[in-house]
Amino acid sequence: MLSPDDGPADLDVTVSLVDNPPNDFGRATGVDEITSAQVHNAQALVGQHAEGDWMVLATTPDGQAYSVSAPQVFTRDQVIALAEGVTFTR
């Protein structure tokens, strides 16, 4: 989790490994609007909650699934760029 030192908690960004990606991304995460994007040259799902928070479900180049959640102050492009920057080493 990334949190600004002097900022409010509602600006936290969280990256989590996902062992079993959900079949129904919308239902599993509670997002209302789902689109797709390219992250690490693979299809990723980008969702936004009614209150504006973002959720991305993507995979690293070696196939490890992960999620990124970010507050509504991020744009869709910024959340995708953040997800693109995620790396994972076993």
C-alpha positions as CSV (number, residue, x, y, z in Angstrom):
1,M,0.0,0.0,0.0
2,L,1.3,3.5,-0.9
3,S,0.0,6.3,1.3
4,P,1.1,9.9,1.3
5,D,2.9,10.8,4.5
6,D,1.0,14.0,5.2
7,G,-2.1,13.4,3.1
8,P,-5.5,11.9,3.9
9,A,-6.0,8.1,4.0
10,D,-8.5,8.4,1.1
11,L,-5.5,8.9,-1.3
12,D,-4.0,5.5,-0.6
13,V,-3.0,3.2,-3.5
14,T,-3.0,-0.5,-3.0
15,V,-1.4,-3.3,-5.1
16,S,-2.2,-6.9,-4.2
17,L,-1.3,-10.2,-5.7
18,V,-4.3,-12.2,-6.8
19,D,-4.0,-16.0,-6.6
20,N,-7.4,-16.8,-8.2
21,P,-8.6,-14.0,-10.4
22,P,-12.4,-13.8,-10.3
23,N,-14.5,-14.9,-13.2
24,D,-16.9,-12.0,-12.6
25,F,-14.7,-8.9,-11.9
26,G,-17.6,-6.6,-11.4
27,R,-19.4,-8.7,-8.9
28,A,-16.2,-9.6,-7.0
29,T,-15.0,-6.0,-6.7
30,G,-18.2,-4.1,-6.7
31,V,-17.3,-1.9,-9.6
32,D,-20.0,-0.4,-11.7
33,E,-18.3,0.4,-15.0
34,I,-15.8,-2.0,-16.5
35,T,-13.6,-1.4,-19.5
36,S,-10.5,-3.2,-20.8
37,A,-7.0,-1.9,-21.4
38,Q,-3.6,-3.2,-22.3
39,V,-1.2,-3.6,-19.4
40,H,2.1,-5.5,-19.9
41,N,0.9,-6.3,-23.4
42,A,-2.1,-8.3,-22.1
43,Q,-5.7,-7.5,-21.6
44,A,-6.5,-6.0,-18.2
45,L,-9.9,-5.0,-16.7
46,V,-10.4,-1.5,-15.4
47,G,-13.3,-0.8,-13.2
48,Q,-14.7,2.3,-11.4
49,H,-16.9,2.3,-8.3
50,A,-20.0,4.5,-8.2
51,E,-18.1,6.8,-5.8
52,G,-15.2,7.1,-8.2
53,D,-12.5,4.8,-6.8
54,W,-10.6,2.7,-9.4
55,M,-9.8,-1.0,-9.6
56,V,-7.5,-2.7,-12.1
57,L,-7.1,-6.5,-12.6
58,A,-3.9,-7.3,-14.6
59,T,-1.1,-9.8,-15.0
60,T,2.6,-9.4,-15.0
61,P,4.5,-10.6,-18.0
62,D,5.2,-14.0,-16.3
63,G,1.5,-14.5,-15.6
64,Q,1.1,-13.4,-11.9
65,A,-2.3,-11.7,-11.5
66,Y,-2.6,-8.6,-9.4
67,S,-5.0,-5.8,-8.6
68,V,-4.4,-2.1,-8.2
69,S,-6.9,0.1,-6.4
70,A,-6.7,3.9,-6.5
71,P,-8.8,6.8,-5.4
72,Q,-11.0,8.9,-7.7
73,V,-8.4,11.7,-7.9
74,F,-6.6,9.5,-10.4
75,T,-7.6,9.5,-14.0
76,R,-8.2,6.3,-15.9
77,D,-4.9,6.8,-17.8
78,Q,-3.0,7.3,-14.6
79,V,-4.4,4.2,-13.0
80,I,-3.4,2.2,-16.1
81,A,0.1,3.7,-16.1
82,L,0.4,2.8,-12.4
83,A,-0.7,-0.8,-13.2
84,E,1.8,-0.9,-16.0
85,G,4.6,0.0,-13.6
86,V,4.0,-3.1,-11.3
87,T,6.7,-5.7,-11.4
88,F,6.9,-9.0,-9.6
89,T,9.9,-11.3,-8.8
90,R,9.5,-14.8,-7.5
